[in-house]
Amino acid sequence: MSDDPLASIDLWSALQDGRGQLLRAIDGLDDASAALAVHADGDWSIADLLTHVAAWDELCADFFARVAGGERRFEVVAAPDDQWATWNATRIAEARGAALAVRTERLHECHDQLLGAAAGIGEAVFDEHVEAPWGVEDSVRAHLLTRAMHDGEHALTILEARARSAPALD
């Protein structure tokens, strides 16, 4: 029996719930509405945020596949010198101009890769602590739950942006 308080959480339900929140948040968007800025600085659009989520899913899918294969030590390679803002900005710049449908398809593909990789991890491994390639040491279970929370967090960001842009009701 695990001493981890997270052990009682169904990982697969959490991952699906988080992704469901994100997909509901973008329901009904078109290319024009996906261009809406999600932060006050106007730097990222909703479409950019979807690219960010897909890029992290892809990074995590590789990590989980390597964990499933028995690897336990990782170098922080995706963003040398902890330059995650630069790493994120590069992923966003690479996708700029892509239609929402293309970004959404990539979002689905990367999430499927993540789920497939995570499914290959044995139950006994979930409680092992591993330092991920992004420099955070935690249990494999916690890394998976962080993915679910990441989706939910960004779903909220998108919903807030959409609410700010909605016409005020009289």
N, C-alpha and C positions, 0 to 999 in steps of 0.2 A: 504494500500500500504506500502510495506517495505521501510525503509530508507537504508537498506543494499545494497551497490553497487554490491554485489554478486547475488542479487535477480534476475537479468536479465539473469543469466547463467542457461541454462538447465542442471540440475544436472544429469539426466539420460544420456544425450548425452555426458557430460563430463566424466562420469564414463565409458561409453562404449568406448569413444575415447581413454582414458588413457589405458584401457585394450587392445584395438586394437593395440596401439603403442607397448606395451609390447609383445604381441603375434607375431607381425611382426618382432620384434627384435630377437626372438628366432626361427623364421621360418627356417627350414632346419637343425637345430642342431641335432646332435646325442650325445650319451653319452660321447664320447671322446671330442668333441668340447665344450660340456657344462661344461667340467672340466677346461676350460680356466679361468685363474685368471682375475677378473674384476678390481682389484685395484693394485696399484704399490706394496703394501706390500704382495700381493699374498695370502692373508688370505682367501678370499671368491672367489669361482668360480661362473660362470653363474648359475649353478644348485643351489648353495647355495643362491644366490640372489633370485631365484624363491621361495625357501623355506622361505626366509625372508618375501617376499611379501605375500605369502600364510598365514604365521603366523600372520602378521598384519591384513590381511583381516579377519581372524578368530577372532582375538581380537576385531576388529571394528564391526564385525557382532554381537557379544555378546553385545557390547555397544549400537549399534543402536536398537537391539531388546529390550533392557532394556529401552531405551528412548521411543520407541514405546509403551511400556507397562506402561509408566507414570513416570518412575524413573528419577530423576533429580540430585541426589547427588551420587557421586561415590568416593570410596576410590581408591587410586593408589595401585592396588594389583598385577598387572602382574610383576612389577619390583620394589619390595620394595627398599626404599632409592634411587630411581631414577637410578637403575643399569640396564639401558636398553641395554648396551653393553653385559652384562652378560646374560640378557634375550634373546637377539638375538643370541648370541653364543650357548646357550643351544638349541634353536630351530634348529640351523644349525647342531650341533653335533648329535641331534636325527635323522636327515635325512641323514647323511653322508652314502654313499654307496648305497643309493636308486637310481634306474635308473631314467633317465630324464623323461621317460613316467610316472612313478609313481609321480614324483614331479609335472609334468605338470597337471596330473589328479587332484592332491590335489589343485593346483593353481586354477583350474576351479571350484572345489567343494567349496572352501572357498570364491571365488568371488560370486558364486551363493548364498551362505549363506548371504554374505554382502548385495547383491542386494535385496534379499528377506526380510531381516530385515529392510533395509532402506525403502522399499516399504510400510512397515507397519506404517511408521511415518506419521502422519497427516500434511498436508501442513502448518497449522498454527504453528506447532512446529518448522519448519525449522529456524525461526528467533530467537528462544529461545537460550539463552546462557547457556551452560552446561560445567562444568569442566569434561573432559573425564578421564577415568582411567589411562591415561598416563600423566596426570597432566596439560594439556593445556585447558584453558577456551576459548571457542569461540562459535559462533552460530552452530547449528546442520548442517546448510547448509555449513558452512566453513569446518567443520569436514569431510563432504562428499566430498567436492571439494579437500580437502587435499589428500583423497584416490586416486582421479583421477590423481593429480599431482605426487603422489608417484609412480604410475605406469609409468607415462611419464618420470619421472626422472630416474628410473631404466632401462627403455627402452634405454634411451640415454647412460647410463653407459655400457649396454651390447653392443650396437652398436659401442661405442668407443673401447671396448675390442676386439671386432671382427675385427675392422679396424686395430688395432695395430698388430694383429696376422696374418693378410692377407699378402701374399707375395707382396713385392714392385713391381710395374709395371715399366718396363724399358722404 
